[in-house]
């Protein structure tokens, strides 16, 4: 084979190889497109959210009374309590009450053996009669000495008659005093209630010997009205005094929450404040008076005192879930404008109470605020409004569904 023939075959082979390589590349590219999906250009998620309206729950700012109470731990205490101490000694003959009874002032409670005291009274009466008889005799003698002729008697006799008359009069006074003491002892053989209230456990019973030195027979505690005391800080006390001068302290509403969490039905009134501040706690004891007809306030028990206003102010208010943090600090709300877009607006509020926040600045009554779905919002974003899920805070007269 000549060189020309070899060169011709080599050229043909090169062309055929090129064609085969091109076919293989084309087929490989087609297969690759079928197996590997084509990459799409990246999409900015914020741009996507800005383009699609967000669904949010919206409610109107509404005027609501704001009456967040101040809370104090308070102590119930009786206005009066008395230990029944026997004034005389003796054996108990009768008990005229049952332990735990409610008694009234003047009720007879204990009857002691009074035979000895009656005898003493009778003796003192006899002593008084004898002293009065002697006083009458001495007085007649003195009057005769005064009217007698001066030549028939001496001055010494007149002086003796006057002294005897004075001594007899003094003896009458002494006898009367002794009778009063005896009658007092006889009277105290009957123990009566000095105040109205509930009587507790008796330390002595029928047949027991009692005496003043042996301690109290029982205790009576006044239960209606009941006093409730609580400590007030020095700063709060000054503010309360200033409110008194402005006539605002009388507008307070004073309520109690009992140990079981229920609200006490009766309302309290200011009784008095203590006359000194505690040096260790910088507080002063304030005392209120509460009616206690059903005896729900128990002496020495603890209750929660709620102090708020009789006529509280109203503010444009929104549910607490509408409040969000502002980028530069502070708090704000998302407000839905008339064109269906939202804006984040800074507001000033008071402390939330019962799930609602009162607005001091930044929001007016009737403006629409977002209360759910705020996480994806951006200023100027279009939103789709829906009503909030009914609940007892937002929906007046709401009653939860009862499942069988």
JOKAZI-V763894 format. One record per residue. N is the residue number from 1. RES is the residue in one small letter. PSI is psi in whole degrees, 0 to 359 (NA if undefined). NEAR is the number of other C-alpha atoms within 8 Angstrom. D_CENTER is the distance of its C-alpha to the mean C-alpha in Angstrom with 2 decimals. Layout:
<<N RES PSI NEAR D_CENTER> <N RES PSI NEAR D_CENTER>>
//
This chain:
<<1 x 135 4 121.74> <2 x 165 5 122.10> <3 x 324 6 119.54> <4 x 321 6 119.08> <5 x 319 8 118.25> <6 x 318 9 115.69> <7 x 324 8 114.00> <8 x 316 8 113.85> <9 x 322 8 112.19> <10 x 321 8 109.65> <11 x 318 8 108.64> <12 x 319 8 108.23> <13 x 322 8 106.02> <14 x 319 8 103.77> <15 x 315 8 103.30> <16 x 319 8 102.55> <17 x 321 8 99.97> <18 x 318 8 98.26> <19 x 315 8 98.07> <20 x 319 8 96.69> <21 x 322 8 94.04> <22 x 320 8 92.95> <23 x 315 8 92.68> <24 x 317 8 90.61> <25 x 319 8 88.23> <26 x 314 8 87.82> <27 x 318 8 87.11> <28 x 321 8 84.67> <29 x 321 8 82.81> <30 x 316 8 82.51> <31 x 319 8 81.25> <32 x 321 8 78.70> <33 x 326 9 77.36> <34 x 325 7 76.91> <35 x 311 6 75.11> <36 x 121 6 72.92> <37 x 151 6 70.83> <38 x 132 5 71.30> <39 x 136 4 68.61> <40 x 155 4 66.72> <41 x 143 4 65.56> <42 x 142 4 61.95> <43 x 131 6 59.30> <44 x 117 6 56.41> <45 x 324 6 53.19> <46 x 323 6 51.35> <47 x 323 8 54.31> <48 x 317 9 54.14> <49 x 323 10 50.44> <50 x 331 10 51.14> <51 x 327 7 53.83> <52 x 128 7 51.97> <53 x 142 10 49.07> <54 x 143 11 45.74> <55 x 123 9 43.74> <56 x 151 13 40.13> <57 x 133 12 37.25> <58 x 144 13 36.46> <59 x 162 11 33.99> <60 x 144 10 33.75> <61 x 128 14 31.20> <62 x 150 10 29.40> <63 x 124 9 27.41> <64 x 143 9 23.75> <65 x 133 8 20.85> <66 x 115 10 18.58> <67 x 58 8 14.98> <68 x 117 6 13.12> <69 x 152 8 9.53> <70 x 141 8 8.40> <71 x 135 8 5.67> <72 x 145 9 4.89> <73 x 119 9 5.61> <74 x 162 12 5.69> <75 x 124 11 8.87> <76 x 131 15 10.26> <77 x 147 12 13.70> <78 x 149 12 16.60> <79 x 321 9 18.01> <80 x 146 7 21.40> <81 x 139 9 22.95> <82 x 132 9 26.70> <83 x 125 9 29.13> <84 x 100 10 32.23> <85 x 131 9 35.14> <86 x 137 12 38.66> <87 x 341 9 40.64> <88 x 166 9 43.98> <89 x 157 10 45.34> <90 x 175 11 46.78> <91 x 141 11 46.62> <92 x 124 15 44.03> <93 x 323 10 45.91> <94 x 150 8 43.14> <95 x 122 11 39.42> <96 x 19 8 38.28> <97 x 168 6 34.92> <98 x 142 6 33.47> <99 x 132 8 30.89> <100 x 354 8 27.41> <101 x 155 9 28.60> <102 x 123 8 26.78> <103 x 160 10 29.08> <104 x 155 9 29.70> <105 x 130 9 30.84> <106 x 350 8 34.60> <107 x 139 8 34.85> <108 x 128 10 37.56> <109 x 309 11 36.27> <110 x 143 12 39.12> <111 x 119 13 42.85> <112 x 160 12 44.85> <113 x 116 10 48.63> <114 x 14 9 49.75> <115 x 316 6 53.56> <116 x 321 7 54.03> <117 x 328 11 51.96> <118 x 320 10 53.94> <119 x 319 8 57.13> <120 x 320 9 55.99> <121 x 315 12 55.17> <122 x 320 8 58.64> <123 x 317 8 60.23> <124 x 328 13 58.45> <125 x 319 10 59.59> <126 x 319 8 63.15> <127 x 320 9 62.90> <128 x 317 12 61.78> <129 x 319 8 64.71> <130 x 320 8 67.13> <131 x 321 13 65.78> <132 x 322 11 66.04> <133 x 316 8 69.62> <134 x 324 9 70.59> <135 x 321 13 69.01> <136 x 317 8 71.11> <137 x 315 8 74.30> <138 x 324 12 73.61> <139 x 318 9 72.94> <140 x 317 8 76.27> <141 x 318 9 78.19> <142 x 318 13 76.65> <143 x 322 8 77.53> <144 x 319 8 81.13> <145 x 325 11 81.40> <146 x 325 7 80.23> <147 x 352 6 82.80> <148 x 158 8 85.70> <149 x 135 6 88.67> <150 x 337 6 88.13> <151 x 344 5 91.60> <152 x 345 6 90.81> <153 x 161 10 87.71> <154 x 166 8 86.64> <155 x 328 6 83.60> <156 x 322 6 82.44> <157 x 320 9 82.36> <158 x 316 12 80.28> <159 x 320 8 77.80> <160 x 322 8 77.57> <161 x 318 12 76.92> <162 x 318 9 74.14> <163 x 319 8 72.49> <164 x 322 10 72.76> <165 x 314 12 71.13> <166 x 319 8 68.22> <167 x 321 8 67.77> <168 x 321 13 67.77> <169 x 321 11 65.11> <170 x 323 8 62.93> <171 x 326 10 63.45> <172 x 315 12 62.16> <173 x 319 8 58.95> <174 x 318 8 58.57> <175 x 322 13 59.17> <176 x 318 10 56.57> <177 x 318 8 53.97> <178 x 323 9 54.83> <179 x 321 12 54.44> <180 x 316 8 50.96> <181 x 318 8 49.86> <182 x 318 12 51.44> <183 x 326 11 49.82> <184 x 314 8 46.41> <185 x 321 11 46.91> <186 x 319 12 48.01> <187 x 321 7 44.96> <188 x 357 10 42.61> <189 x 349 14 44.25> <190 x 118 11 41.90> <191 x 120 11 38.22> <192 x 161 10 35.94> <193 x 122 14 32.17> <194 x 337 7 31.21> <195 x 166 11 27.82> <196 x 143 12 26.37> <197 x 197 12 24.01> <198 x 130 12 24.29> <199 x 142 13 27.06> <200 x 209 10 26.98> <201 x 138 8 29.87> <202 x 136 9 33.09> <203 x 350 7 34.88> <204 x 154 7 38.24> <205 x 181 8 40.04> <206 x 130 9 43.29> <207 x 345 7 46.15> <208 x 146 8 44.18> <209 x 128 8 45.23> <210 x 156 11 42.46> <211 x 158 11 42.58> <212 x 326 11 40.33> <213 x 349 4 40.98> <214 x 4 6 39.82> <215 x 182 7 36.11> <216 x 147 11 33.62> <217 x 321 11 34.44> <218 x 174 12 30.86> <219 x 138 13 27.39> <220 x 130 15 25.84> <221 x 126 12 22.09> <222 x 131 14 20.85> <223 x 349 14 18.43> <224 x 113 10 18.31> <225 x 171 12 16.64> <226 x 145 16 13.94> <227 x 140 13 12.43> <228 x 123 12 8.93> <229 x 150 12 9.55> <230 x 152 11 8.38> <231 x 136 10 11.12> <232 x 134 10 12.17> <233 x 161 9 15.19> <234 x 321 10 18.49> <235 x 315 6 18.89> <236 x 326 8 15.60> <237 x 318 10 16.50> <238 x 317 8 19.92> <239 x 322 8 18.75> <240 x 320 9 16.61> <241 x 318 8 19.78> <242 x 320 8 21.89> <243 x 326 10 19.82> <244 x 316 10 20.32> <245 x 328 7 24.02> <246 x 356 7 24.12> <247 x 17 8 22.40> <248 x 339 9 19.58> <249 x 329 9 16.63> <250 x 345 6 17.31> <251 x 2 9 16.90> <252 x 144 10 13.13> <253 x 124 10 11.26> <254 x 117 11 8.04> <255 x 164 12 6.48> <256 x 146 11 4.72> <257 x 126 13 5.93> <258 x 176 10 8.37> <259 x 333 8 10.43> <260 x 5 5 12.93> <261 x 353 6 10.97> <262 x 153 7 11.55> <263 x 134 8 9.72> <264 x 135 9 9.89> <265 x 329 4 12.85> <266 x 150 8 12.56> <267 x 148 11 11.37> <268 x 166 11 10.63> <269 x 152 8 12.99> <270 x 132 7 13.47> <271 x 290 8 15.24> <272 x 164 7 16.52> <273 x 152 8 16.22> <274 x 169 9 18.18> <275 x 9 4 21.79> <276 x 153 5 22.01> <277 x 143 10 20.59> <278 x 127 8 20.52> <279 x 333 6 23.66> <280 x 329 4 22.66> <281 x 352 5 19.25> <282 x 40 9 19.70> <283 x 160 11 16.35> <284 x 141 14 15.95> <285 x 125 11 13.72> <286 x 143 11 12.06> <287 x 135 13 11.75> <288 x 160 12 10.72> <289 x 129 12 12.66> <290 x 134 13 11.91> <291 x 145 10 14.99> <292 x 57 12 15.37> <293 x 330 7 18.73> <294 x 5 4 18.42> <295 x 34 8 17.11> <296 x 336 6 14.32> <297 x 118 9 12.20> <298 x 131 9 14.31> <299 x 137 9 15.05> <300 x 13 7 14.25> <301 x 165 9 11.97> <302 x 139 9 8.83> <303 x 169 12 5.65> <304 x 125 12 2.77> <305 x 130 13 1.03> <306 x 122 12 4.38> <307 x 115 11 7.34> <308 x 196 12 10.73> <309 x 146 10 14.18> <310 x 318 7 15.97> <311 x 85 5 19.06> <312 x 154 9 18.50> <313 x 159 7 21.68> <314 x 146 8 23.65> <315 x 154 12 25.45> <316 x 125 14 28.11> <317 x 150 13 26.22> <318 x 156 14 27.53> <319 x 149 12 26.34> <320 x 331 9 25.20> <321 x 346 7 28.38> <322 x 345 12 30.50> <323 x 133 10 29.54> <324 x 163 9 32.20> <325 x 140 8 33.22> <326 x 148 9 35.96> <327 x 323 4 39.05> <328 x 10 4 38.79> <329 x 159 6 35.07> <330 x 189 7 32.11> <331 x 162 11 31.21> <332 x 184 13 33.02> <333 x 156 13 33.74> <334 x 118 13 36.96> <335 x 132 12 38.17> <336 x 120 12 40.93> <337 x 174 9 43.56> <338 x 334 5 45.91> <339 x 6 4 48.69> <340 x 5 9 46.69> <341 x 168 12 46.16> <342 x 152 15 42.97> <343 x 146 11 41.91> <344 x 119 9 39.17> <345 x 132 9 37.37> <346 x 140 10 35.09> <347 x 162 12 31.85> <348 x 133 10 28.92> <349 x 165 9 25.46> <350 x 173 8 21.80> <351 x 141 6 19.48> <352 x 146 9 19.63> <353 x 128 8 16.94> <354 x 37 5 17.53> <355 x 2 8 20.99> <356 x 147 10 22.22> <357 x 122 13 23.18> <358 x 139 14 23.77> <359 x 123 14 27.10> <360 x 323 11 27.58> <361 x 150 7 31.26> <362 x 348 9 33.92> <363 x 144 10 33.36> <364 x 161 7 33.90> <365 x 138 10 32.90> <366 x 342 7 35.26> <367 x 146 10 36.43> <368 x 131 11 36.81> <369 x 151 14 35.10> <370 x 130 15 35.71> <371 x 352 14 32.85> <372 x 136 10 34.98> <373 x 24 10 38.21> <374 x 345 9 37.71> <375 x 328 4 39.15> <376 x 7 7 42.78> <377 x 147 9 42.55> <378 x 146 8 44.69> <379 x 135 8 44.95> <380 x 358 7 47.48> <381 x 141 12 47.40> <382 x 143 11 48.06> <383 x 156 11 45.46> <384 x 120 9 45.48> <385 x 138 8 42.38> <386 x 158 8 40.84> <387 x 145 7 37.87> <388 x 157 9 34.73> <389 x 130 4 33.99> <390 x 138 7 31.96> <391 x 170 9 28.31> <392 x 339 9 25.15> <393 x 315 8 24.11> <394 x 322 7 27.51> <395 x 114 8 29.19> <396 x 139 6 28.01> <397 x 18 5 28.12> <398 x 135 8 28.59> <399 x 122 6 28.98> <400 x 149 5 29.75> <401 x 132 4 33.12> <402 x 118 4 33.17> <403 x 140 3 35.91> <404 x NA 2 37.96>>
//
